[in-house]
Amino acid sequence: MLYELRQYQATPGNRAALVTMMEHEVIPFQVGKGMVILGSFEGEDEADTYVWIRRFKDEEERKALYAAVYESAAWKDDIGPRIGPLLIRESIKVTRLTPTPKSPLQ
């Protein structure tokens, strides 16, 4: 298994709108394409922080799911353009993680 810890910074004053879009559109869309989303979080002390975690079987599955999501017309023509103004793209941080041998997340 491999995981992605994705950390976003919402544009000022837009975290609530980002969370709403993520929970009602982005995550359901990606799950519908086969993505496994483990969680979605707001920073407790950071007013603009949003974090979510995705899981993939392996790199091959990750690449296939990325293509299914990000190369789709729905993403390119609708979802992507609407989510863009809600986050600061330059601040996106994606940390790829692999579980340790005794991690419960295998």
Buried (B, 14 or more C-beta within 10 A) or exposed (E): BBBBBBBBBBBEEBBEBBBEBBEEBBBEBBEEBEBBBEEBEBBEEEEBBBBBBBBBEEEEBBEBBEEBBEEBEEBEEEBBEEBEEBBEEEEEEEEEBEEEEEEEEE
